[in-house]
Amino acid sequence: MTGNNSNPPENVQLAFNKKFKDATSVEWHLEDKYFESIFVYDGKEIICRFDKNSDWVDTRINQSLDEIGNNITEKLSGLGEIMSSIRIEKPDSVLFEFVIRDKSMNRQIYFTNFSGEIIEKRGFNSVYDLF
């Protein structure tokens, strides 16, 4: 991130307020291409990004495995222990991101669609691999 507690331009702030009118504890950061907000909404910590034109890019919501649903978690259970689960909402899709630790204690990042099909798998070396 290039900024810490950066204030977004007015057009980005207005787009955010329209989408998350009741957000609290909002912090903004400027990334290379995006304004990223970290905030609390509906009792959950959420990360949301907007581009510099104020277009919504994505929203990441930490979710419990119960919220994700058995159809996905059952398909992933053979891969190892699910360490975290995040719902990723984009303008054209909803994905899920899972950090899974295998029996050898290696962690991988898996992205699935709504039916639990693995779309992408990545190595996991640090939390920066998640974005």
C-alpha positions as CSV (number, residue, x, y, z in Angstrom):
1,M,0.0,0.0,0.0
2,T,1.3,3.4,-0.8
3,G,-0.8,5.3,1.8
4,N,-2.0,4.8,5.3
5,N,-5.3,6.3,6.4
6,S,-5.5,8.2,3.0
7,N,-8.6,10.1,2.3
8,P,-10.2,9.2,-1.0
9,P,-11.4,11.8,-3.4
10,E,-15.0,12.9,-3.1
11,N,-16.3,10.7,-6.0
12,V,-14.9,7.6,-4.3
13,Q,-16.3,8.6,-0.9
14,L,-19.7,9.2,-2.4
15,A,-19.7,5.8,-4.1
16,F,-18.7,4.1,-0.9
17,N,-21.4,5.9,1.1
18,K,-24.0,4.9,-1.4
19,K,-23.0,1.2,-1.2
20,F,-22.3,1.0,2.6
21,K,-24.3,3.8,4.1
22,D,-24.2,2.4,7.7
23,A,-20.5,1.5,7.7
24,T,-18.5,2.3,10.9
25,S,-14.8,2.5,11.8
26,V,-13.9,3.2,8.2
27,E,-10.2,3.4,7.3
28,W,-8.9,4.2,3.8
29,H,-5.7,3.2,2.2
30,L,-4.4,4.0,-1.3
31,E,-3.0,1.1,-3.3
32,D,-1.4,1.4,-6.7
33,K,-4.7,1.3,-8.6
34,Y,-7.3,1.3,-5.9
35,F,-8.7,3.0,-2.8
36,E,-9.2,0.3,-0.2
37,S,-11.6,0.7,2.7
38,I,-11.5,-1.4,5.8
39,F,-14.7,-1.0,7.9
40,V,-17.4,-2.7,10.0
41,Y,-20.8,-3.3,8.4
42,D,-23.6,-5.4,9.8
43,G,-21.2,-6.6,12.5
44,K,-18.6,-7.9,10.2
45,E,-15.1,-6.5,9.2
46,I,-15.1,-5.9,5.5
47,I,-12.6,-4.8,2.9
48,C,-13.8,-3.0,-0.2
49,R,-12.0,-1.5,-3.1
50,F,-12.9,1.2,-5.6
51,D,-10.9,2.4,-8.5
52,K,-9.9,6.0,-9.0
53,N,-13.0,6.6,-11.2
54,S,-15.1,5.5,-8.2
55,D,-16.1,2.2,-9.8
56,W,-16.6,-0.6,-7.3
57,V,-14.0,-3.3,-7.8
58,D,-14.7,-5.9,-5.1
59,T,-15.7,-6.5,-1.5
60,R,-14.1,-9.2,0.8
61,I,-16.1,-10.5,3.7
62,N,-14.7,-12.9,6.3
63,Q,-17.2,-15.6,6.8
64,S,-17.5,-18.6,9.1
65,L,-17.7,-22.0,7.4
66,D,-21.3,-22.3,8.5
67,E,-22.1,-19.2,6.4
68,I,-20.3,-20.6,3.4
69,G,-22.4,-23.8,3.2
70,N,-21.8,-27.5,3.1
71,N,-21.8,-27.7,-0.7
72,I,-18.5,-25.9,-0.9
73,T,-16.8,-27.0,2.3
74,E,-17.5,-30.7,1.7
75,K,-15.7,-30.5,-1.7
76,L,-12.7,-28.9,0.0
77,S,-12.5,-31.1,3.1
78,G,-10.2,-33.7,1.5
79,L,-7.6,-31.0,0.8
80,G,-6.9,-30.3,4.5
81,E,-8.0,-28.0,7.3
82,I,-9.7,-24.8,6.2
83,M,-8.0,-22.0,8.0
84,S,-10.0,-19.1,6.7
85,S,-12.9,-18.4,4.4
86,I,-13.7,-15.2,2.6
87,R,-16.6,-14.3,0.3
88,I,-15.4,-12.1,-2.6
89,E,-18.2,-10.1,-4.3
90,K,-17.4,-8.5,-7.7
91,P,-19.6,-6.7,-10.1
92,D,-20.0,-9.8,-12.2
93,S,-19.5,-12.7,-9.8
94,V,-19.2,-14.1,-6.3
95,L,-16.2,-16.2,-5.4
96,F,-14.9,-17.7,-2.3
97,E,-11.2,-17.7,-1.1
98,F,-10.0,-20.4,1.3
99,V,-6.6,-20.8,3.0
100,I,-6.2,-24.6,3.5
101,R,-3.4,-26.3,5.4
102,D,-2.6,-29.8,4.3
103,K,-1.2,-32.7,6.4
104,S,2.4,-31.5,5.8
105,M,1.4,-28.1,7.3
106,N,1.7,-26.4,3.9
107,R,-0.9,-23.7,3.2
108,Q,-2.5,-23.1,-0.2
109,I,-5.1,-20.5,-1.3
110,Y,-8.0,-21.9,-3.2
111,F,-10.6,-19.9,-5.1
112,T,-14.0,-21.5,-5.8
113,N,-17.2,-20.6,-7.4
114,F,-20.7,-20.9,-5.7
115,S,-20.9,-24.6,-6.4
116,G,-17.4,-25.3,-4.9
117,E,-15.5,-25.9,-8.1
118,I,-11.9,-24.8,-7.7
119,I,-11.2,-22.0,-10.1
120,E,-7.6,-21.2,-9.0
121,K,-5.0,-22.5,-6.6
122,R,-2.0,-20.4,-5.4
123,G,0.9,-20.9,-3.1
124,F,0.7,-19.2,0.3
125,N,3.9,-17.6,1.6
126,S,2.5,-14.5,3.4
127,V,-0.7,-12.6,4.0
128,Y,0.2,-10.5,1.0
129,D,-0.5,-13.5,-1.3
130,L,-4.2,-13.0,-0.5
131,F,-4.6,-9.9,-2.6
